[in-house]
Amino acid sequence: MPKRFRLTRRFPVAMTEDGYRGLKRFSQEAGLDEGEALSFLFEHFDSVTDSEVLGIKLRAFNSELDTRKR
């Protein structure tokens, strides 16, 4: 029997404009709303990311973070 899809957690999220545009684009292409799209991405995180590229992108993001906050 398939697992019932329930959104049980809600939390305030702050996103960059680029991140939000990417989420909107992904959710529209997938036919999901933003919450469903985020749930899908995090439930399948390991299979939708390339661990080598993720590490490189994360280091670059972290190195720019303080500058971007100003």
FIRO-78579 format. One record per residue (C-alpha): residue in three letters; x, y, z. Coordinates in steps of 0.5 Angstrom, whole numbers, plus 500, padded with zeros to 3 digits. Example, Ala and Ser with C-alpha at 12.3 -4.5 7.8 and 13.67 -1.06 7.14 Angstrom:
REM residues 2
{aa: ala | east: 525 | north: 491 | up: 516}
{aa: ser | east: 527 | north: 498 | up: 514}
REM end
This chain:
REM residues 70
{aa: met | east: 500 | north: 500 | up: 500}
{aa: pro | east: 503 | north: 507 | up: 498}
{aa: lys | east: 505 | north: 512 | up: 504}
{aa: arg | east: 500 | north: 517 | up: 504}
{aa: phe | east: 503 | north: 524 | up: 503}
{aa: arg | east: 502 | north: 529 | up: 509}
{aa: leu | east: 506 | north: 535 | up: 510}
{aa: thr | east: 506 | north: 535 | up: 517}
{aa: arg | east: 512 | north: 540 | up: 518}
{aa: arg | east: 512 | north: 547 | up: 517}
{aa: phe | east: 518 | north: 552 | up: 518}
{aa: pro | east: 520 | north: 559 | up: 516}
{aa: val | east: 525 | north: 559 | up: 510}
{aa: ala | east: 529 | north: 565 | up: 508}
{aa: met | east: 532 | north: 564 | up: 501}
{aa: thr | east: 536 | north: 568 | up: 496}
{aa: glu | east: 532 | north: 570 | up: 489}
{aa: asp | east: 536 | north: 565 | up: 485}
{aa: gly | east: 534 | north: 560 | up: 490}
{aa: tyr | east: 527 | north: 561 | up: 490}
{aa: arg | east: 527 | north: 562 | up: 482}
{aa: gly | east: 530 | north: 555 | up: 481}
{aa: leu | east: 525 | north: 552 | up: 486}
{aa: lys | east: 519 | north: 555 | up: 483}
{aa: arg | east: 522 | north: 553 | up: 476}
{aa: phe | east: 523 | north: 546 | up: 478}
{aa: ser | east: 516 | north: 545 | up: 482}
{aa: gln | east: 512 | north: 548 | up: 476}
{aa: glu | east: 516 | north: 543 | up: 471}
{aa: ala | east: 515 | north: 537 | up: 476}
{aa: gly | east: 507 | north: 539 | up: 477}
{aa: leu | east: 508 | north: 540 | up: 484}
{aa: asp | east: 507 | north: 546 | up: 489}
{aa: glu | east: 513 | north: 549 | up: 492}
{aa: gly | east: 512 | north: 545 | up: 499}
{aa: glu | east: 512 | north: 538 | up: 495}
{aa: ala | east: 518 | north: 540 | up: 491}
{aa: leu | east: 522 | north: 541 | up: 497}
{aa: ser | east: 519 | north: 535 | up: 500}
{aa: phe | east: 521 | north: 531 | up: 494}
{aa: leu | east: 528 | north: 534 | up: 494}
{aa: phe | east: 530 | north: 532 | up: 501}
{aa: glu | east: 527 | north: 526 | up: 501}
{aa: his | east: 531 | north: 524 | up: 495}
{aa: phe | east: 537 | north: 528 | up: 497}
{aa: asp | east: 542 | north: 523 | up: 496}
{aa: ser | east: 540 | north: 521 | up: 489}
{aa: val | east: 539 | north: 528 | up: 486}
{aa: thr | east: 545 | north: 530 | up: 488}
{aa: asp | east: 552 | north: 529 | up: 486}
{aa: ser | east: 556 | north: 529 | up: 492}
{aa: glu | east: 563 | north: 531 | up: 489}
{aa: val | east: 559 | north: 537 | up: 485}
{aa: leu | east: 555 | north: 538 | up: 492}
{aa: gly | east: 562 | north: 539 | up: 496}
{aa: ile | east: 565 | north: 544 | up: 491}
{aa: lys | east: 558 | north: 548 | up: 490}
{aa: leu | east: 557 | north: 548 | up: 498}
{aa: arg | east: 564 | north: 551 | up: 499}
{aa: ala | east: 564 | north: 556 | up: 494}
{aa: phe | east: 557 | north: 558 | up: 497}
{aa: asn | east: 560 | north: 559 | up: 504}
{aa: ser | east: 566 | north: 563 | up: 502}
{aa: glu | east: 561 | north: 568 | up: 499}
{aa: leu | east: 556 | north: 568 | up: 504}
{aa: asp | east: 558 | north: 573 | up: 509}
{aa: thr | east: 559 | north: 578 | up: 503}
{aa: arg | east: 552 | north: 576 | up: 500}
{aa: lys | east: 549 | north: 578 | up: 507}
{aa: arg | east: 552 | north: 585 | up: 507}
REM end
